[in-house]
Each structure stands twice: as C-alpha cells, then as structure tokens.
Amino acid sequence: MKKLWLILVPLLAVIGWLAWRAVDAGRPAAVDSAPIVWKGAPPTLTLNDAEEIFKKAFWRRPSPADQIQHAERHEWRDADGLVRWQWFLVVSASPELIKYLRDDNAFGLVPTSAVPVISEAPAWFRFNPEDFTVLQARHAGMRLMFSKSDNTLYATDSGRGFTKGAPEPPPATQGAQAPGRIPSSPPPRPKP
C-alpha cells in the first residue's frame, strides 16, 4: 500500500500541474494597461459601448456571430461641437462580416503592406503586423487588419468633426440700387 501512495501522489501532482498549465494556456494574455500618451490634450469623452462603436464603424449591427473583444471611441469636443474623433475595435469576426469588409470591400479600401504605428491606441490594440493583411482608405484614416491565421479583425479610424459653415451674410440694406444693366430711373422724354 505504501508503494502505491509513493506512485499515486507524484502522479496526481503531475496531472494537476498539467491541468493547471492547460487552463492557464487557454486564458487570454493579460493586457498591458499602460496609459495612452496623447499628442495633444486628452479626449473630452471616451466611449466603451461596443455595439454602438461597431455600428458607427461598419454602418451595420453586429451579428450574434460577431464577438467584440474590445471597443473604444475617443472624442474631442469644444463649445461648437465635435472637433476630432478616433475609434478602435478588436472583433472575432463572423464569415459574413469578413466577406462584407474584405471580399465585398464595402468601404473601397486598398491593400497596403505598411501598418503605421498608432501612438494614441489603447494597450489592447497591439499586434504583430506580419500576421495580418491590411486594407486602408486612400485618403482617410480607416484601416482594417485581418489575421492570416484566424478570424480576428483589428480596425481603426479617425477624423475631424464637422466643418463649420460660412458665416451668415450681412442683412440687405434699403437704399439706392446697385448699378446694373437696367437703369433705376426712367429714360428721358423729349419735349414737344
């Protein structure tokens, strides 16, 4: 019986250790929570409503198969309204979303090999560019990074707020007519 315990205890310890390693390997790696270093002032508003950010980003609702892992939108506002915005998404995308974004190319993006470093990105928006194919807008900030090995999608965009319109023209004044083609007085009449 003593020999059985000598074999059973180390065997259970090894099985327990292997089970602990398997469970630990299945967990996502802890995200570095380093604060974002802002180029200018920090945003006046940070949103984390994943479904709303997804809808604004892709102009559609996420399907039940789309699993949003992370989402964040930064907005800079002043007294006149929105001045600047940027958003970041990490999604375990459904085949339908990948088809819509990559194959149908819903936003008219072009392939690029260079992935610019985004200094104001959250810590969870880090990835190895060699493991992704990238589509980017020609003249805007939208970038979609598709994993080469699974259905993970990293997406970001940024832009300015609405451009303020021209100022109101001054009100018209009453007075003499401006010279034009037609004179403002009647023609002279010859005397008989």
Secondary structure, 3 states (H helix, E strand, C coil): CHHHHHHHHHHHHHHHHHHHHHHHHHCCCCCCCCCCCCCCCCCCEEECCHHHHHHHHHCCCCCCCCEEEEEEEEEEEECCEEEEEEEEEEEECCHHHHHHHHHCCCCCCEEECCCCCCCCCCCCCCCCHHHEEEEECCCCCCEEEEECCCCEEEEEEEEECCCCCCCCCCCCCCCCCCCCCCCCCCCCCCCC
